[in-house]
Amino acid sequence: MSNSEHALSIRGTAFAWEGGFGLEIAAFDLHARERVLLLGPSGGGKSTFLNLVAGITTPSRGQIDVLGTDIAQLRGSRVDRFRVDSFGIIFQMFNLMPWLSAIDNVLVPLRFSRLRRSRTGDARAEASRLLGALGIEKTLFDQRAGTLSVGQQQRVAAARALIGGPGIILADEPTSALDRANARAFLDLLFAELEAAKAALLMVSHDETLADAFDRVVRLDDIARVTGNPEGSAAA
């Protein structure tokens, strides 16, 4: 990480999908080890925001400084390698490989990131520790992910994001399928692992009831301007 206190710093960034929908971000900062909840309505650009941060989509202009690197300037395999080294991502639909076991899903990022492998040590032991810490019973470690409950899959996805110590965890509506009690229980477990890993968290959601669990709450419409109509675009 750079000497900056920021894990993430965005300045003057813009992106437009074909069809006219666009997102313009004036400024946003995520501090090292901070837990930020980004609130916004469904279809209002939250996923586009995360895709820009992770380098999945490339802005037409602006700066996206991630751990001291302007990811907006990276292309091709360089941005892919930087993403897997630097980010752990918890997708809304989890994106687990249903035919793999829970523990093998957790190990997937280590296949693509030499840096995360080097920080992990005994990979299966660390994957087992993370699964246990996040509330997965040992008897489920070797069970195919596609047979697990939604709550169990969510915890496997979180363990996969955390393994290898990425500096930033991005989470896209990870509690949307859970009731309030289970959502809070999941966040408590996730926050404990974030503290141990000294990682920052940027989580997007439309659920305002989660706000008091975070260090800071930011509303997307306070930092970004949506242009055009998101209907029919890929900007969930």
RAQUIVEN-V697539 format. One line per field, one symbol per residue. phi: phi as a letter, one per 30 degrees, with the letter a starting at -180 (. if undefined). psi: psi as a letter, one per 30 degrees, with the letter a starting at -180 (. if undefined). burial: b if it has 16 or more other C-alpha atoms within 10 Angstrom, else e. A space follows every 50 residues. Layout:
BEGIN
phi = ???
psi = ???
burial = ???
END
This chain:
BEGIN
phi = .ddddddbbcbhcbbbddjjdbbccdaabbdeidcccccaddicjddded ddedidccddajbbdchjbdddcdbhdddddddddcccccdecihddddd dedddddeeddcbddddddcidddddddddeddcjcdedcecddddcdde dddedddddddddiiddbccbchdcdccdddddddddedddddddddhcc bbccaccdddeddcdacbceddcbbdcicdeicccd
psi = llfkfkekkkkhkkkklkffklkkjekkkklkgljkkjkllkgggeeeee eeefgekklfllkjjjhgkjfffklbfeeeeeefefkkkjlegehljffl leeeeefeffffjeeeeffebjeeeeeeeeeefggkkeffegkkefflle eeeeeeeeeeefkghlfkkkkjhfgfglleeeeeeeeeeeeeeeeefhll kjkklfjfffefflekkkkeffflkkkakfkflgi.
burial = eeeeebbbbbbebbbbeeeebbbbbebbbbbbbbbbbbbbeeebbbbbbb bbbbbebbbeebbbbbbbbbbbbeeeeebbebbbbbbbbbbbebebeeeb bbbbbbbbbbeebebbbeebeebeebbbebbbbbebeeebbebbbeebeb bbbbbbbbbbbbbbbbbbbbbbbbbeeeeeeebbebbeebbebbeebbbb bbbbbbbeebbeebeebeebeeebbbeeebeeeebe
END
